[in-house]
Amino acid sequence: MSTEVRALIVDDEAAARRGVRLLLEEDPQVEVVAEAASAEEAVEAVHSEEPDLLFLDIQLGERDGFSVLEEVDEERMPLVVFATAYDRYAMQAFELHAVDYLLKPFSDERFGQALARAKGRLREVEMKDIREQMSRLLNEIEGSRSEASRPDAAAEEETPVGRGEGEEGGSHLKRIMVRSASKVQFVEVDRVDWIEAAGDYVRLHVGDRSHLHRETMYRLAKRLDPSEFVRIHRSAIVRLDRIDAVRFDERGGHHVVLTDGTEHSLSRSGRQRLEEALGEGL
């Protein structure tokens, strides 16, 4: 590889960051452009330094490494090698097509294998293609995590979406037909409070009930009426008339509170979409 690999190290433990840096400095083709100790610092560093490769700890205090990727601009998405002391996140990481997953404590040899794999990927594919692939897969982050805790999720299946009578192709959805083991149920779209990403599925929240529907968030978002629904986060679409408040936390984060009491993170791009839908700034 003729050019250097620009690497960013993210870990909330200084000793862990130092260990990764020392290993990377042994490779003359790698330049460590920055370190970050928190999710907020990591997002800022990705945007300012535009690294090719991100060594990302999953446990970052009150937040996690997945949340870092949710806030990174799509055009700046680097390759990712996850690192954690817990193996329960491996499935989510590989579902995101991570380059590798390092389980702490890892050996120098194991780290070298991960770095070699990342460098090989950089040789094979233009970074623009990698970023586009990662940004598509990021839509499934929250769903991958939530579905891992729902053993009964696969019991439901979905049939193709139905449209209201008399509507022409391209019109906004009026109802969704959901199939379970015992029945086919029609869910009226105007009864849906919010929609949650669930891997290749979405979960429709209707009052105190929910329905699993086999359609990606990206595809469903395009089929909903933008005057009624807004995507506030990669993992959540909410109905505008169900929004009760927008809460600001001490770290500058924004959270949408619905009338049923549920609270959802508001991403930077989600805030822009919400402000456009409301016709005014927050």
N, C-alpha and C positions, 0 to 999 in steps of 0.2 A: 504494500500500500504506500503510495508516494506521498500522500498528505497525512497530516496528523489527525487523530481522532480526538475531538474535543469532548471531554468528559466532565460531568457534574456529579458530585457525591452528596447524597441526602441521607442524613442519619441524625437522630437527636442525641446520640452519644459521641462525645469528642474522640474517645479512644477508638471507636469503630470507624469514624471518618478518617482518622490518622492511619489506621491499618489498611484501609482501602487505598488511600493516597500512596502509601509506601509501595504497595503492590503495583499500582498503576505507573508509578515513576520508574519502575524497572523496565518498562517498555518504551523505547525511544519514539515510537509512533503515536504515543498517547500524551495529550496535554490536559492536565486537570485545570479547568478554567474557573471553577468555583466550588465552594462547599456550602451546604445549607443545613441548619439544625432544626428547622420547622417546615411545615407545609407552606406557610406564607412565604418564607424565604426561598423555598424551592421554586414556587411559581414565579416569583420575581426574577430569580436567577435564570430560569429557562427562557423567559421572555427577553432578558437583557443579554445573556451570553449565547443563546441559541446553540446549545451543545448538540453533538451527534449522538451521544450515549449518556444515559442516566442510570446511575447505580442508586436504587431507591429502596430505603427501608420502609417496610409496611407499617410498623408501629411508630407513630410520631406524636406522642403525647395524646392530646384529646382528639386529634385527627389521625388520618392514616394516609399511606402512600397513594391509595386509589383516588382520594380526594384531590391530590395534586394534579393528577392527569385530567380530572374533570374540569379544571380551571385553566389548563394550558390551551392557548390558541392553537387551532388545528394546524395551521401552516408552520408552526414551530415545534411540532411533536417529535421528540427524539426517540431512538430505540431505548428500550427499558430492560434492565436486569434488576429484578426484585431481590431483596435480601431481608430475611426475617428469622427470628428464633422460633417461629411457629410454623408447622407444616400445614395447618388447616386452610391457609390462603392459597395453596398451590394451584388448586383447580381454577379459582378465579383468575390467577395470574396467567396461566397458560391459555385460558379462554380468551384473554386479551392478546394472545400471540406474543407474550413477552419473550425476549431472546433467551432468557434463562431465569432460574429461580434458585438462589443460594440460601441454604438452610444454615443458620449460625449455630455453632462455630464452624466455619468452613476452612479447609486446608488451602495452602498456597496453590497446590496443584488443581484443586477444584475451581478456584478463582481463575486460574490461568485458562482452564477449559471454557469458562463463561466468557472471558475476554476474547479468546480466539473465535468463539462462535459469533460474538458480536461483530468483530472485525470482518469475519467472513460474510456476514449478512450485509455489511456496508459495501463490500466489494461487489456483491451480486446484484444489489438493487439500488437504484437512485433514491436519495433520501426523500425526494418529493413523493414517490410511490409509497414508501414506508409510512410517511406521515398521513397520507390519505387513508391507508389501511387502518392505522391505529385510531384515527379520528372516527371512522365508521364503527370500530369495535368498542370505542369508549361509550357508545350509547347503551351498552349492555353491562357496564360495571355494576351499577347498583342492583340490577336484576340478578346478576350472577351471585352477588352476596346474599340477597334476600331469599332467593330460591333455594340456596344451599341449606337454609334452616326450615324449609317447608317440605317434608317428606311426602305429603299428599298432593303436591302441585302437579305432578305428572298424571294424576288420575283424571284430570279434566282435559278435554280436547275442544277444539273450535272448528266451526264450519265457516265457509266464506262469508264475508260481510254482506249484509243485505241493505238495499237502499229503500227509501220511502216510496210509496206508490206514486207513479206519475213523474218521478224525477228522471232527468236525463243523465247520461253518463257524464261524470265529472262534477256532479252536484255533491254537496256535502252530505256526509253520513247522517241518517236519521235513526237507524237501529242496527244492532249487531246481533247476529244469531250465534249463540254459544251452546255447544253440545257437552253434556256431562254423561256419566255412565247411565243415568236413569231417564234423561229427558233432553229435549232441545228447548232452549229458552231464548226469547227475544228481549234484548236489553235496549230500551229506548235511550238514545244518546242524551236527550235533555234531562235524564234522571242521573246521569253520571256526575259524581262530584269531582273526582280526580282519577288520574291514570298513572300507574306505576310501572316502570320498566322491570321486566323479569326475563332476562336473557333474550331468547328469540320470541318470547311472549310478552304480553302486557297484562296487567291485572287491573280490571275495571272496578273502581270502588263506588258502590251505589248504596248510600245510607250506611247501615251496619253490615252489609253484605259485600262480597267481592266475587268477581268472575274472571277466570283465566282465559285469555283470548290469544290465539296464535297469530300474532302479527307484530312486527317490530315497531318500536316507538317512532322511528323515522318515517316509516310508511303510513302509520296511523295519523301522525301529526299532519301530514299533507292532505288527509282526507277529512279532517275536522274543520268546522266553520271557525275561522280565525277571529270572528267577532264574538265568539262564545268561549273559545278555549285558547290558552296560551301555554307554551312550553317554557317553564321557569327554570328548568334544570335538565341535564341529560337524562335523569331518571324520573322526572315528574312533569305531567301535563295537568293543569288545573282549570276548572270552569271559572270564568271571570266572576260570575255572580255569586260564587261560593267563597270568594276572598273576603275575609273579615278585617284583616290588618296586615301590615308589613312591619316586622320587628327588626330593630337594629341591635346588634350585640356590641360588646365592648371592644372587639377586635376588628370592627368595621364590616362584619358580615351582615347579610340581609336574609330574613326568613319570612316566608309567606305563611300566615295563619288562616286556616279556613274556618268556616262557620261551624264545622263539626269538631273543632278543637285541634285537628291535626296540623302539624307544622312542617314546612319543607324549606330546604335551603334554596336560596335564590342566587343563581350563578350570575357572572357578569353579563354574559350574552342574554341570559334569561331576564335580567333586569331591563336590558334595552328593549326586548320584545314586550315586556309588561308595560313599560312606559309608553311604547308606541300604541299598544292596545288601549291604554287608559287615556292617552292624549295629553299626558303631563308627566313631569319628572317626579321622582321620589325624593 
